[in-house]
Amino acid sequence: MKLYLQTGVLLGVALLSCTSRKLDVPDTSGALETASVQLKAAGAEWFDAKCFPRSYGKGGYLEMKLTDWTCGFYPGCLWLTYAMTGDDELASLARHYTKKLSDIPAITSTHDLGFMVMPSFGMEYTLTGDEAAKAAVIKAAHSLAGRFNDTIGLIRSWDFGDWNYPVIIDNMMNLELLFTVAEWTGETRLSDIAVRHADRTMENHFRPDNSSWHVVSYHDDGTVESKSTWQGCADDSRWARGQAWGLYGYTVSYRFTRDPRYLEQAKKIAALIIGLPDMPEDKIPYWDYDAPGIPDAARDASAAAVTASALLELQGMVDPVLGAEYRDYAEDILRSLCSENYLANPGTNGNFILMHSTGAAPFDSEIDCALCYADYYFLEAVQRYKAL
């Protein structure tokens, strides 16, 4: 009898705990309402402009040319919100802003074509079946593949600086473009390039604790020239968004290849992030896990959004117990991002959705501001969360 009562009490506590957690779900509906208002207002304001703001902060807007690496995120936000709401006004704006990027797929001077094309043209094709959008994605994949060096085995990231052949962890995010087009067209060369890039990055970008360097540069023979940072606080620090890029990139790589090595890499990065002892209680990280001034260092909602989106995909690729851990962590992030602490009031925040992101702290740039890519990955995370 005593055992029965004790078991009953424990079961009751467990059920109460589960019920409490379910009742305290992220307010994704409120977030979508805010997103719709903000995105429509921004769309009206910048409708005829030859540029679009990348961020909004204390100094106002940071306006960028349509060739900036972030150019695809605003149309991507429109497409995502349209997909979740069915609001035709958002779809109309999404087509308009995607069309502005018609010259982007032919660009060969950047590795960021995945960022630029997948949220815009890629989403357009996914949602509407527009063949011109599909052709744009295919063209962009060929442009990106042209930056691959067969001897080094990697796609070159930047064409500036003193590095011989720099490759940044962010570049893992652009492999989805190559994998996608290879799947569409059967061009195995594109997927082979993506696999070789993922393999070499896994070989040289990660430390024993599974955190990553930001920039690894190579000699012409493929040996490592240097390991450093560009946006982190120190060469050996753990730049928060960089860790999120790696988590997301290897999750995507596993999605397309089902190579268990990529799944293990994603799980290792997830364990690093989830196990951080000094992560803020609301799960929105400092801009660098080793940033000076913690706990008063600036936060980065963009890193949190990318992490949440990646974990919500990764949870479906692992065993149920680990999957539940990933879902709970992502849910904690979304609960914070959907709260008044991070979600802007309609008509404020320069018509961006999220507050409190950090772009490039070492350059005193875009600190505690709104960022277009934070909004995009937040909305993607919301979409994935709602699908569960």
N, C-alpha and C positions, 0 to 999 in steps of 0.2 A: 504493500500500500504506500509506504513511504517513497519507494522508488517510483511508483506511478505518479504520485503527487509531484515529486521533484522533476520528473520528466515532463509532466504537464506544465509546470511552471516555466521550465526552460523553453518548451515549445511555444508557450504563450509569449514569452519575452522575445523569442526569435520572430514570431509572426508579427508582433507589435513593431519590432525594429524594421522588418521588411515593409509593413504597411506605412510606417512613418516615412521611410525613404521614398516610397512610391507617391505619397501625398505631396512630398516636397520636391516635385519634379521641376526641371527648368521651364520657365514660362516661354516656350518657343512660339506660342501663338502671339503673345505680346511683342516678341522680338520681330516676328514677320510683319506685324502691323507697323511697327516702327520702321523696319527696312523699306516697306512699300512707300511710306510717306517720304522718307529721306531720299530714296533713289529717284522718285518722280521729281522731287524738287531739284535735285542735282541735274537730272536730265534736261529739265527746262532751262536751267541757268547756263549750261555749257553746250546747248544744242548745236550752235553754229561755230563753236570754237575749234581752233586747230590744235588745241592742247586739252589736257584734262588734269585736274589736281591729283597728285599722288598722295598728298597728306594735308592735314589741317592742324595747326597748333597755335601756340602763343603768337607767332609771327604771321599768322594768316595761312593762306594756301601756298603750297609748293607746287607750282604748275610745271608740267613736263611736256615735251614734244610727244607726239603719238608714236615715236620710235623708242620711247623709254621701256625698260623691261617690264614695267607695271601696266602697260597700256591695255592689256586684255582683262584686267580684273574688274573694272567698272561694268563693261558689258556682261562679264561673267556673273556679277552680282544680279544684274537685271534678269539674265536667263534663269539663274537658280531660283530667284524669287517668283518669277513667272511659273516655273515648274511646280512650285509649291502652292501657288495661289490661283493659277489660271487667269490672272489679270491680263487682258489683251493690251492694255496700255503699256505695261512693262515689256511685253513682247515686241511692241512697236518700237519702243525706245531701244531695246536690245538689238534689233535689226539695224537701226540707224547708227548706233555706236559701233557695232561690229563692222558695218560697211566702211566706216572711217579708216579701218585698219587694212584695207585692201592691198596695200603695198608691203605689208609686214612679211608675208610668207616667203618673199624673194630675198630677204635680207640674209647675208652670209657673214656679217660682222659681229654676230652675237650668238652666245650659247643659250640665250634665254627664250628661244622660240617656243618652247613648251609652255612657259608662263604666259607668253603673249597670245598664243593661238588656241590652246586647248580650252581655256575658259570662254573664249569668244567664238571663233569658228567651230571649234569642237563641240561646244554646247549647242550651238545653232543646228549643226547637223544631227546631233543626238535627239534634239527636241522637235525638229521640223522636217528632217530628211532632205534639207536643201543640198543639192548636188554641188553647187558652187562653193558652199562652205566646206564640203568634203574635199573638193579639189584644192582649196586653200590649205587645209591641214596636210594633205599629201605633199604639196609643194614645200611647205615649211619643214617637213621631215627630211626631204632631200637637201634642203639648205643647211639644216643642222648636221646631217651626216657628212657634209663637206668639211666640217671642222674636226673630223676624226683623224688622228694620226695613227697609222697602222703599226709603226714601230713602237711608239709609246703605249698604244692600246687605250687611249683616252680621248675624249672630246675636249678640245681646248676651251677654257672658260673666257679669259680676258685677253685683249690685244693691247693692254696698257701696262705700265709698271716696269720694274727691273727684273721681273721673273723671266726665265727662259720659256717655260711652258706651264702656266698656272692652271690648276684645276681646283675648283671650290666645291665644298660639300653640297651647295645649292644645286649643282649641276645634276644631282641625282633626280631632281624634280622634273627635268626635261626629258628623261628617258621614256616617260609615258607616251610622249609624242611618237617616238620611234617604234615602240612596241605596238601602239595602236595602228599605225599605218602598215606595219608589217602584217598585222592580223587582217587588215582590210584587203591588202593587195597581194599578199603572199611573198613580198620582197624580203626574204630571209636575211639579206645583207643588213637591213635596218635593225632587226632584232639581234643579229650577231654583234653589231656595234654596241647596242645597249647592254648586252650581256658582258662584253669585254670591259666596257666602262664600269659597270657595277662590280665586276670581279676585281679590277685594279684598284678601285676606290676602297673596297673592303680590305684589300691587301695592305694599303698604305695610309689610309686616312684615320684609322682608329687606334686608340691607345689601349693599354691593358684593361682599363676600367670601362671600355666600350664607349667613351666619349670620343668626339672627333676633332681633329684640327680643322680650321676653316680652309686654309689654302695649302695645297701641296704642289710644289713646282718640280718639273722633271727636266733632266738633261735630254739631249737629242737621242741618246741611246736607250732611254727609258728608265735610267736610274734616277733616284730622288735627288733633287737639287736642294730643296729646303722645305720646312714645315713651319707655317706661321699663321697669323691671323690678319684680317683686314677690318672686321667689324666687332671682334671680341675685345675684351679688356687687356689681354696679353696673349702671346703666342701659345702658351700652354693652358690657357683658360678654356672654360666650357661655355661658349657663346650659345645662349638658349635657343635662338631660332635655328642655328646650325644643327643642333641636336634634333630638333623637330624635322628639319629637312631630311636628315638621314633616316629617321624613323619612317617618314612618309614614303621616301624613295624606295626603301627596301621592301616595304609593304606592297607597293605597286609592282616592283620587280617580281615578287613572289606571285602576285595575282596573275601575271602574264606567263611566267615560266614554270611555276610550281617547283622551283628548285629549292629544296629544303635548307640550303645554305643561306638563302635570302630571308627565309622565315626566321631562322635562328638569329640572324643579324638584327632583324627588326625586334625580336623578343629581347635581345640583349640591350638594345637602346631603350626599349620600353622599361625594362627593369632598372636601368640607370635613372631614368626620369622619375619613375614612380617611387624609387627608393631614396631620392634625395632627402637628407635629413633636415635641411634648412629651407625647403620649399614653403612659401607662404601658405597659410591655412586655406586660403581661397583658391589655391592651385594655379594662380596666375604668376608665372615665374619672374624673377628679376631678369633684366635684359641679358645678363651673363650670370651663370651660376656662381661665378667667382668674382662678381663685380665689387669694386670698392664701395664702402658705405652701407653694405647690407646691415640692418634691414631697411635702411632708408633709400636704397638704390631704386632707380626707375624700374617699373614693371614693363613687361612686353606682352600685351594681349594677343599680338599676332602669333607669337611662339605658342601661346596657349591654344589658339584656334587651330593651328596646323596640327599640334599634338592631339587635340580632341578628335579632329577629323580622321587622322591616321589610326588612332586607337579604335575608333568605331568601325573601321574596315578590318583592322587586324583581329578584333574580337571574334569575328566569324571564321577565322583561319586556324584557331588554336582550340585546345580542349575546353570544355565548358567552364571549369573552375577558373582557369586563367582568363578566359573570355569574359567572365563576370567581373574579374578584377579590372580589366581594361574598360569595360562598359561603365563601371562605377566611377572610375577615375575621370573618364570623359564626361560623364554626367555631372560630376563635381565642377569641372571646368565650365560646362555649359550653364550650370546653375549660377555661377559667378558672372559669366558674360551676359546672361539674360537679366541680370539684376541692375538696379539703378546705379550701382557702383561702376559699371562698365558700359551699359547700354545707354546711348544718348537719348535725351528728350527730343521728340520731333521738332524740327525747326531750329535746332542748335547744332553744334559740333561741325559746322561747315557742311551739313547734310550728309556726313558720314554716319555710320551705324555704331561703331565701337569707339570708346575712348581708351586712353592709357596704353598706347603701344610705343615701341622704340625702334627707330630705323637704324641709325648709325651713330651710336653714342660716342665713339672715339673721335668723331669729327664734329661733335656738338651739333648733330643734325637730326631732326625729327625725334626729339625726346619728349616723352609724355604727350603724344599726339594721336590723331586719328590716321590710319593707314588703309589704303584701298585693298591691300592684300589681306589685312586682318579681317576686313569685312567679308571678303570672298570666302576664305577658309572657315570663318564662323558660319556663314550661310550653308556651306557644304556640310559642315558638322551638324547643323540643325536638320538638314535634309536627311542625312544618314541616321540621326537619332530618331526622327519621326518615322523612318522606314522600319525601325525595330519595334 
